């Protein structure tokens, strides 16, 4: 960890001593806020001045800071004389000091310094002179001083371009998850013999993102935020390029296409959370809140535009274009990041990355999904699926033993076995399964139902009202949670979701009817997901971040498992006897079966006592 930034504050003098009354009150409030925001990066000291004699020391320290900061002082010679006198042993205690000719000079110096106070010094240099900066200005100055040697302080225009670059990356990283939804039937026709592997085009991306997120966070802490961001963009662009070349330069092979989607997801899983970390490091206070709020608009906006863009592209161009445009945008964003983003120094992570846990956990997911997919053709008793299931079981046992022995595990057994956590994580898993599977199968339903046969562009338009309804419902749910309570809000959302999914039993043949069903499904999902997220943040503050991460991981795993498992149970193609509407009915029944579990969720904030333990820390056992 780097040495802390040294900040010294020379307040305005009042009655010969600096205090925090009158004009200094505003400065006191700002310093209090700054100390809370950057306590881990800076040491802030208010220079004391208890007596009139010590005012000489106070002035000399201020003069040195001004000179180091490049300020030209009109009384430089007097300052040097004064400094020399102060360094003379006992000079301040003799009457000769007050009767000497320097007394007049000292008054001139004192009146000048009084007129330009306060002075705020950062690492020995006066940065703010004669004015009280805002908390955001002082925090930005402190963080700018952490830039590596040779870097220049970030200017406003450069900072704007940096924010634009980070948000643009988040947008395309999120939209890449949704742009392929409406293109799946087209890809199914392009690869007619690999229908059972089609869900992997979404599953591989989500799986890779789940694996990459903890790796990206670790690289950002120990290698550099900008470097980790660029690495994620490199994986994303490379995966997009490979996907676009399948069938053109590379062989027409579904395995290569799935591999390219994995690389895309792995890159997005790195640069998306690292982008948020960059914002949180560079900005603090209200500016950080505004920037994160702007970045938070990316997900719903991408959910609206992604399916529409994917449908438009495959309607008018070869399907490879949906990958090639991502490659082009990835390279453009990498260029912008290389030019405008500055590396920032953060505290190195003391705990090691759980590489073993990540590897074993990835093996569990991969082997289980492969086994389920292969059973579609050869059944559970065939050697390969059966062997993969045995491997999965062995890896689960190994993962449990490994995580119990590791000091900083990816899946902390203390948290996973805590009271109420199984309900929160199980509900989050179900929410992810419903959300991703609904998008996946509804697009297929609209484009393959003989009475609808929607184009990809129409399928994209079909999904738009649901995304908009989710955007509108989110703030309303947050507003009514304190009045209704967590449990009742979650149960109400589950009932709405289940009802909308069960309505698919009658096989609607209108795009309007499908759109209404999706709207109710997304609103119900929002009513359940927001309280689940809030409960995770109400626990012990040292565990809240880890619990939030586990909840998000459970949600993503639901999206990984859902499309694969449900497509094994119900074939996608009607020619093979598939009835996509039954998939929605099954999901609705799953939601109803999970409804009693909601009784294990507290209804009010005062009832939240999910966990009192905090995760272990230290070195490996």
C-alpha positions in Angstrom: 0.0 0.0 0.0 1.3 3.5 -0.9 2.0 6.1 1.8 -1.0 8.2 2.7 -1.4 11.6 1.2 -0.4 14.3 3.8 -3.0 17.1 3.9 -2.4 20.1 6.2 -5.0 22.8 6.7 -4.2 26.4 7.8 -7.5 27.9 8.8 -8.3 31.6 8.8 -6.9 33.3 11.9 -9.4 34.8 14.3 -8.1 36.5 17.4 -4.6 35.3 16.7 -5.6 31.6 16.8 -7.3 29.4 14.2 -10.5 28.0 15.4 -13.7 26.6 13.9 -16.1 29.4 14.6 -17.5 32.0 12.3 -16.0 31.8 8.8 -14.2 28.6 9.6 -17.4 26.7 10.3 -17.9 25.8 6.6 -14.3 24.5 6.4 -14.9 22.4 9.4 -17.9 20.7 7.8 -16.1 20.0 4.6 -13.1 18.5 6.4 -15.4 16.2 8.3 -16.9 15.0 5.1 -13.6 14.6 3.4 -12.2 12.6 6.3 -15.0 10.1 6.1 -14.6 9.7 2.3 -10.8 9.3 2.1 -9.8 8.1 5.5 -8.0 5.2 3.9 -6.0 7.4 1.5 -5.1 10.6 3.3 -4.0 11.9 6.7 -5.6 15.3 7.4 -4.1 17.6 10.0 -5.3 21.0 11.0 -2.2 23.0 12.0 -2.5 24.1 15.6 -1.9 27.7 16.8 -2.7 28.0 20.4 -0.6 31.1 21.3 0.4 34.3 19.6 4.1 33.2 19.7 3.2 29.9 17.9 1.6 32.0 15.2 5.2 32.6 13.9 5.5 28.8 13.4 2.1 28.7 11.8 3.0 31.5 9.4 6.4 29.9 8.5 4.8 26.6 7.7 2.3 28.3 5.5 5.0 30.3 3.7 6.9 27.0 3.0 3.8 25.5 1.5 3.1 28.5 -0.6 6.7 28.5 -1.9 6.5 24.8 -2.7 3.3 25.4 -4.5 4.9 28.0 -6.8 3.4 31.1 -5.3 5.4 34.3 -5.6 5.5 36.1 -2.3 6.1 39.9 -2.2 7.8 39.7 1.2 10.2 36.8 0.4 13.3 38.4 2.0 11.3 39.3 5.1 10.1 35.7 5.3 13.6 34.4 5.2 14.7 36.9 7.9 11.8 35.8 10.0 12.5 32.1 9.5 16.2 32.6 10.5 15.1 34.5 13.6 12.6 31.8 14.5 15.3 29.1 14.2 17.6 31.0 16.6 17.5 29.3 20.0 15.3 31.2 22.4 14.5 34.0 20.0 10.8 33.7 20.4 11.1 34.0 24.2 13.1 37.2 24.2 11.6 40.7 24.3 14.1 41.7 21.6 11.9 39.9 19.1 9.0 42.2 19.8 11.1 45.3 19.9 13.2 44.6 16.9 12.8 46.0 13.4 11.4 42.6 12.3 8.3 43.3 14.4 7.0 45.7 11.8 7.9 43.2 9.0 6.2 40.4 10.9 3.0 42.5 11.0 3.2 43.0 7.2 3.7 39.3 6.7 0.9 38.5 9.1 -1.6 40.8 7.5 -0.8 39.4 4.0 -1.1 35.8 5.2 -4.3 36.6 7.0 -5.8 37.9 3.8 -5.1 34.7 1.8 -6.1 32.2 4.5 -7.2 29.5 4.5 -4.4 27.6 2.9 -4.7 23.8 2.2 -1.5 22.0 1.6 -1.3 18.5 -0.1 2.1 16.7 0.2 3.9 19.9 1.1 2.4 22.1 -1.7 -0.3 24.8 -1.3 -3.1 23.7 -3.5 -6.1 25.8 -2.3 -5.2 29.4 -1.3 -7.6 32.0 0.0 -10.8 30.0 -0.6 -12.7 27.1 0.9 -13.0 24.3 -1.7 -16.0 22.0 -1.9 -15.6 18.5 -0.5 -15.6 17.1 -4.0 -12.8 19.5 -5.1 -10.6 18.6 -2.2 -11.3 14.8 -2.6 -10.4 15.1 -6.3 -7.2 16.9 -5.5 -6.2 14.2 -3.0 -6.9 11.4 -5.4 -5.1 13.2 -8.2 -2.0 13.3 -6.0 -2.1 9.5 -6.0 -1.6 9.3 -9.7 1.6 7.5 -10.8 4.7 9.6 -11.3 4.6 11.2 -14.8 0.8 11.4 -15.0 -0.8 14.8 -15.2 -3.8 15.8 -13.1 -7.0 14.9 -14.8 -8.6 17.9 -16.5 -12.3 18.4 -16.8 -12.5 17.5 -20.5 -10.4 14.4 -20.0 -12.5 13.4 -17.0 -15.6 13.7 -19.1 -14.2 11.5 -21.8 -13.1 9.0 -19.2 -16.7 8.8 -17.7 -18.0 8.4 -21.3 -15.6 5.6 -22.0 -16.4 3.6 -18.9 -20.2 4.0 -19.3 -20.0 3.1 -23.0 -18.1 -0.1 -22.1 -20.8 -1.0 -19.5 -23.5 -0.3 -22.1 -22.1 -2.6 -24.7 -21.0 -5.2 -22.2 -24.6 -5.4 -21.0 -26.2 -5.1 -24.4 -24.0 -8.0 -25.7 -26.0 -10.2 -23.2 -29.3 -9.2 -24.7 -28.6 -8.6 -28.4 -28.4 -12.3 -29.2 -31.9 -13.1 -27.7 -33.8 -12.2 -30.8 -31.2 -13.8 -33.1 -31.4 -17.2 -31.5 -34.0 -18.7 -33.9 -31.9 -17.4 -36.9 -28.8 -19.1 -35.4 -30.9 -22.2 -34.8 -31.6 -22.3 -38.6 -28.0 -21.6 -39.4 -26.9 -24.6 -37.2 -29.9 -27.0 -37.7 -28.2 -30.1 -36.2 -27.2 -28.4 -32.9 -30.5 -27.3 -31.5 -29.8 -28.6 -28.0 -26.6 -26.5 -27.8 -28.4 -23.3 -28.7 -29.1 -22.3 -25.1 -25.3 -22.3 -24.5 -25.0 -19.1 -26.5 -26.5 -17.3 -23.5 -25.4 -19.8 -20.8 -21.7 -19.6 -21.8 -21.7 -15.8 -21.6 -23.3 -15.7 -18.1 -21.1 -18.6 -16.9 -18.0 -16.8 -18.0 -19.1 -13.5 -16.5 -19.7 -15.2 -13.1 -16.2 -16.7 -13.2 -14.5 -13.4 -14.3 -16.1 -11.0 -11.7 -13.9 -12.0 -8.7 -10.9 -12.3 -11.0 -11.5 -8.8 -12.3 -11.8 -7.3 -8.8 -8.6 -9.0 -7.7 -6.6 -7.8 -10.8 -7.9 -4.2 -10.3 -6.7 -4.2 -6.7 -3.3 -5.8 -7.4 -2.5 -5.0 -11.0 -4.2 -1.7 -11.7 -7.8 -0.6 -12.5 -7.0 0.7 -16.0 -4.9 -2.4 -16.9 -7.7 -4.8 -15.7 -10.3 -2.7 -17.7 -8.2 -3.0 -20.9 -7.7 -6.7 -20.3 -11.4 -7.2 -20.1 -11.9 -5.2 -23.3 -9.3 -7.3 -25.0 -11.1 -10.6 -24.2 -14.4 -9.1 -25.2 -13.2 -7.8 -28.6 -11.3 -11.1 -29.3 -14.4 -13.1 -28.5 -16.6 -10.9 -30.7 -14.1 -11.1 -33.6 -13.9 -14.9 -33.4 -17.7 -15.1 -33.3 -18.0 -12.9 -36.4 -15.5 -14.9 -38.3 -17.3 -18.3 -37.7 -18.7 -19.4 -41.1 -16.7 -16.8 -42.9 -13.0 -17.5 -42.2 -13.3 -20.0 -39.4 -15.2 -23.3 -39.7 -19.0 -23.3 -39.5 -19.0 -24.8 -36.0 -21.3 -24.3 -33.0 -18.5 -25.1 -30.6 -16.4 -22.2 -31.9 -19.4 -19.9 -31.6 -20.0 -21.0 -28.0 -16.3 -20.5 -27.3 -16.4 -17.0 -28.7 -19.4 -16.2 -26.4 -17.5 -17.5 -23.4 -14.6 -15.1 -24.3 -17.1 -12.2 -24.7 -18.7 -13.0 -21.3 -15.3 -13.4 -19.6 -14.2 -10.0 -20.9 -17.5 -8.3 -19.9 -17.3 -9.9 -16.4 -14.0 -8.2 -15.9 -14.4 -4.7 -17.4 -18.0 -4.0 -16.2 -17.4 -4.3 -12.4 -13.9 -2.8 -12.8 -15.5 0.2 -14.5 -17.6 0.7 -11.4 -14.5 0.4 -9.2 -12.7 3.1 -11.3 -15.7 5.5 -10.8 -15.7 4.8 -7.0 -12.0 5.4 -6.8 -11.8 8.6 -8.9 -14.9 10.2 -7.6 -16.4 10.7 -4.2 -19.4 12.2 -2.5 -22.1 13.7 -4.6 -20.1 13.5 -7.9 -19.6 9.8 -7.4 -23.3 9.3 -6.7 -24.3 11.1 -9.8 -21.8 9.2 -12.0 -22.9 5.8 -10.6 -26.5 6.8 -11.1 -25.7 7.6 -14.7 -23.9 4.3 -15.1 -26.9 2.5 -13.5 -29.1 3.6 -16.4 -27.0 1.4 -18.7 -28.6 -1.9 -17.7 -32.3 -1.0 -18.4 -31.3 0.9 -21.5 -29.4 -2.0 -22.9 -32.3 -4.3 -22.0 -34.5 -2.1 -24.2 -32.1 -1.6 -27.1 -30.3 -4.9 -27.2 -33.1 -7.2 -28.5 -34.3 -4.5 -30.9 -30.8 -4.1 -32.3 -30.2 -7.8 -32.5 -33.5 -8.3 -34.4 -32.8 -5.5 -36.8 -29.3 -6.7 -37.6 -30.2 -10.4 -38.3 -33.3 -9.2 -40.4 -31.1 -7.1 -42.7 -27.6 -8.5 -42.5 -25.8 -11.9 -42.0 -26.0 -13.1 -38.4 -22.2 -12.6 -38.1 -22.8 -8.8 -37.9 -24.1 -9.0 -34.3 -20.6 -10.2 -33.3 -18.5 -8.0 -35.6 -20.1 -4.8 -34.5 -19.2 -5.7 -30.9 -15.6 -6.3 -31.9 -15.5 -2.9 -33.6 -17.0 -1.2 -30.5 -14.7 -3.1 -28.2 -11.6 -1.9 -30.0 -12.9 1.7 -30.2 -13.6 1.7 -26.4 -10.1 0.2 -25.7 -8.6 3.1 -27.8 -10.6 5.7 -25.8 -9.6 4.1 -22.5 -6.0 4.0 -23.5 -6.0 7.7 -24.3 -8.3 9.2 -21.6 -8.4 6.9 -18.6 -5.6 7.3 -16.0 -4.3 4.5 -13.9 -5.3 4.9 -10.2 -3.6 3.4 -7.2 -5.7 1.5 -4.8 -4.9 -0.4 -1.6 -3.6 -3.8 -2.5 -5.8 -6.7 -1.4 -4.3 -8.4 1.6 -6.3 -11.6 1.2 -5.3 -13.9 -1.7 -7.6 -14.8 -4.6 -9.4 -18.1 -4.1 -8.1 -19.5 -7.4 -8.8 -23.1 -6.4 -12.4 -22.3 -5.3 -13.0 -20.5 -8.6 -11.6 -23.4 -10.7 -13.5 -26.1 -8.8 -16.7 -24.1 -8.8 -16.4 -23.5 -12.6 -15.8 -27.2 -13.1 -19.0 -28.0 -11.2 -21.1 -25.7 -13.4 -19.5 -26.8 -16.7 -19.6 -30.6 -16.0 -23.3 -30.4 -14.8 -24.4 -28.3 -17.8 -22.6 -30.6 -20.2 -24.2 -33.7 -18.6 -27.7 -32.2 -18.9 -27.2 -31.2 -22.5 -25.9 -34.6 -23.5 -28.8 -36.5 -21.9 -31.0 -34.9 -24.5 -29.6 -37.3 -27.1 -28.3 -40.3 -25.2 -30.1 -40.3 -21.8 -28.7 -40.3 -18.2 -27.5 -43.9 -18.4 -25.1 -43.4 -21.3 -21.4 -43.5 -20.4 -20.5 -39.8 -21.1 -23.4 -38.1 -19.3 -23.2 -40.5 -16.4 -19.4 -40.0 -16.2 -19.9 -36.2 -16.2 -22.5 -36.4 -13.4 -20.1 -38.5 -11.3 -17.4 -35.8 -12.0 -19.9 -33.2 -10.9 -20.6 -34.9 -7.6 -16.9 -35.4 -6.9 -16.2 -31.8 -7.6 -19.0 -30.7 -5.3 -17.4 -32.7 -2.4 -14.0 -31.3 -3.2 -15.4 -27.8 -3.3 -17.0 -28.1 0.1 -13.8 -29.5 1.6 -11.6 -26.8 0.0 -13.8 -23.9 0.9 -14.0 -25.0 4.5 -10.2 -25.0 4.7 -9.5 -21.8 2.8 -9.3 -18.5 4.8 -11.0 -16.3 2.3 -13.2 -18.6 0.3 -15.2 -17.7 -2.8 -18.3 -19.4 -1.2 -18.0 -18.7 2.5 -19.5 -21.7 4.4 -20.2 -19.4 7.4 -22.4 -17.2 5.2 -24.0 -19.9 3.2 -25.2 -21.8 6.3 -26.3 -18.7 8.2 -30.0 -18.2 9.2 -32.1 -17.0 6.3 -29.3 -17.1 3.7 -30.6 -20.2 2.0 -33.9 -18.5 1.4 -32.3 -15.3 0.0 -29.9 -17.2 -2.3 -32.6 -19.7 -3.4 -35.0 -16.9 -4.2 -32.3 -15.1 -6.1 -31.5 -18.2 -8.1 -35.1 -18.7 -9.0 -35.4 -15.0 -10.0 -32.4 -15.4 -12.4 -33.9 -18.6 -13.8 -37.3 -17.0 -14.5 -35.9 -13.8 -15.9 -33.4 -15.2 -18.4 -35.5 -18.2 -19.4 -38.5 -16.0 -20.0 -36.6 -13.8 -22.5 -35.0 -16.9 -24.1 -38.1 -18.9 -24.7 -40.5 -16.0 -25.3 -38.4 -14.9 -28.3 -38.5 -18.5 -29.6 -42.2 -18.8 -29.0 -43.0 -15.6 -31.0 -40.8 -16.5 -33.9 -41.7 -20.2 -34.2 -45.4 -20.3 -33.3 -47.3 -21.1 -36.6 -49.9 -18.5 -35.9 -47.4 -15.7 -35.1 -44.1 -16.3 -37.0 -42.7 -12.9 -35.8 -39.6 -11.5 -37.5 -36.6 -10.9 -35.2 -37.3 -7.2 -35.4 -40.9 -7.8 -34.2 -39.6 -10.1 -31.4 -37.3 -7.3 -30.3 -40.3 -4.9 -30.1 -42.2 -7.6 -28.2 -39.6 -7.6 -25.4 -39.4 -3.8 -25.1 -42.5 -3.1 -23.0 -41.3 -5.6 -20.4 -38.0 -3.8 -20.0 -39.7 -0.4 -19.8 -42.2 -1.7 -17.2 -39.3 -2.9 -15.1 -37.6 0.5 -15.3 -40.8 2.2 -14.2 -41.6 -0.3 -11.5 -38.2 -0.2 -9.7 -38.6 3.2 -8.1 -42.2 2.5 -7.1 -41.3 -0.7 -5.5 -38.5 1.0 -3.5 -41.0 3.7 -2.4 -43.6 1.2 -1.1 -41.3 -1.4 0.5 -41.3 0.6 3.9 -45.1 0.6 3.9 -45.7 -3.0 2.7 -42.7 -4.8 4.1 -40.1 -7.1 2.5 -42.0 -10.4 2.8 -45.4 -9.1 1.5 -43.7 -7.3 -1.4 -41.8 -10.5 -2.4 -44.9 -12.7 -2.1 -47.0 -10.3 -4.1 -44.4 -10.2 -6.8 -44.2 -14.0 -6.9 -47.9 -14.3 -7.3 -48.0 -11.8 -10.2 -45.1 -13.6 -11.8 -46.6 -17.0 -11.4 -50.0 -15.8 -12.8 -48.5 -14.3 -15.9 -46.4 -17.4 -16.6 -49.4 -19.8 -16.1 -51.4 -17.7 -18.6 -49.1 -19.1 -21.3 -50.9 -22.5 -20.9 -53.6 -21.3 -23.3 -51.0 -20.6 -26.0 -51.6 -16.9 -26.9 -51.3 -16.2 -30.6 -51.1 -12.4 -30.4 -47.9 -10.3 -30.0 -49.9 -7.9 -27.9 -51.0 -10.6 -25.5 -47.5 -11.9 -25.2 -46.2 -8.4 -24.5 -48.8 -7.9 -21.7 -47.8 -11.3 -20.1 -44.2 -10.2 -20.2 -45.0 -6.9 -18.6 -46.7 -8.6 -15.6 -43.8 -11.1 -15.4 -41.1 -8.4 -15.3 -43.1 -6.2 -12.8 -43.6 -9.2 -10.5 -39.9 -10.1 -10.8 -39.0 -6.5 -9.9 -41.2 -6.6 -6.8 -39.4 -9.7 -5.6 -35.8 -8.9 -6.6 -35.5 -5.4 -5.0 -36.5 -6.5 -1.5 -34.1 -9.4 -1.8 -31.3 -7.0 -2.6 -32.3 -4.7 0.2 -32.3 -7.5 2.8 -28.8 -8.4 1.9 -27.7 -4.8 2.6 -29.4 -4.7 6.0 -27.1 -7.3 7.6 -23.8 -6.7 9.4 -21.9 -4.0 7.4 -18.8 -6.1 7.1 -20.7 -9.0 5.5 -23.2 -7.0 3.4 -20.9 -6.7 0.4 -20.1 -10.4 0.4 -23.8 -11.3 0.8 -24.7 -9.0 -2.1 -22.1 -10.7 -4.2 -23.4 -14.1 -3.4 -26.9 -13.0 -4.2 -25.9 -11.7 -7.6 -23.9 -14.9 -8.2 -27.0 -17.0 -7.4 -29.1 -14.8 -9.8 -26.6 -15.4 -12.6 -26.4 -19.1 -11.9 -30.2 -19.2 -12.3 -29.7 -17.7 -15.8 -27.0 -20.2 -16.6 -29.0 -23.3 -15.5 -32.5 -22.3 -16.6 -32.3 -22.2 -20.4 -30.2 -25.4 -20.6 -32.3 -27.5 -18.2 -35.7 -26.3 -19.5 -34.6 -26.9 -23.1 -33.6 -30.5 -22.2 -37.1 -31.1 -20.6 -39.0 -29.3 -23.5 -37.4 -29.4 -27.0 -37.3 -26.0 -28.6 -38.5 -27.2 -32.0 -42.2 -27.9 -32.6 -41.1 -30.4 -35.2 -39.6 -32.5 -32.4 -42.7 -32.3 -30.4 -41.7 -29.2 -28.4 -44.4 -27.1 -26.8 -42.6 -23.9 -25.6 -45.7 -22.7 -23.7 -45.3 -25.6 -21.3 -41.9 -24.2 -20.3 -43.7 -21.1 -19.0 -46.2 -23.2 -17.2 -43.5 -25.2 -15.4 -41.8 -21.9 -14.4 -45.0 -20.6 -13.0 -45.5 -23.8 -10.9 -41.9 -23.5 -9.6 -42.7 -20.0 -8.4 -45.8 -21.2 -6.6 -43.9 -24.0 -5.0 -41.3 -21.5 -3.7 -44.0 -19.2 -2.3 -44.0 -20.9 1.2 -40.3 -20.3 1.5 -41.0 -16.5 1.5 -42.3 -16.9 5.0 -38.7 -17.3 6.1 -38.0 -13.7 5.0 -38.3 -10.9 7.6 -41.0 -8.3 6.8 -39.4 -5.3 8.4 -35.9 -3.9 8.7 -36.2 -4.3 12.5 -36.6 -8.0 12.0 -33.5 -8.5 10.0 -31.0 -10.5 11.9 -29.8 -12.9 9.2 -26.2 -13.1 10.3 -24.0 -11.9 13.2 -20.9 -13.7 12.1 -18.4 -12.1 9.8 -16.2 -13.9 7.3 -12.9 -15.3 8.5 -9.8 -13.3 7.6 -6.2 -14.1 7.7 -3.9 -16.4 6.0 -4.7 -19.9 4.7 -5.3 -22.4 7.4 
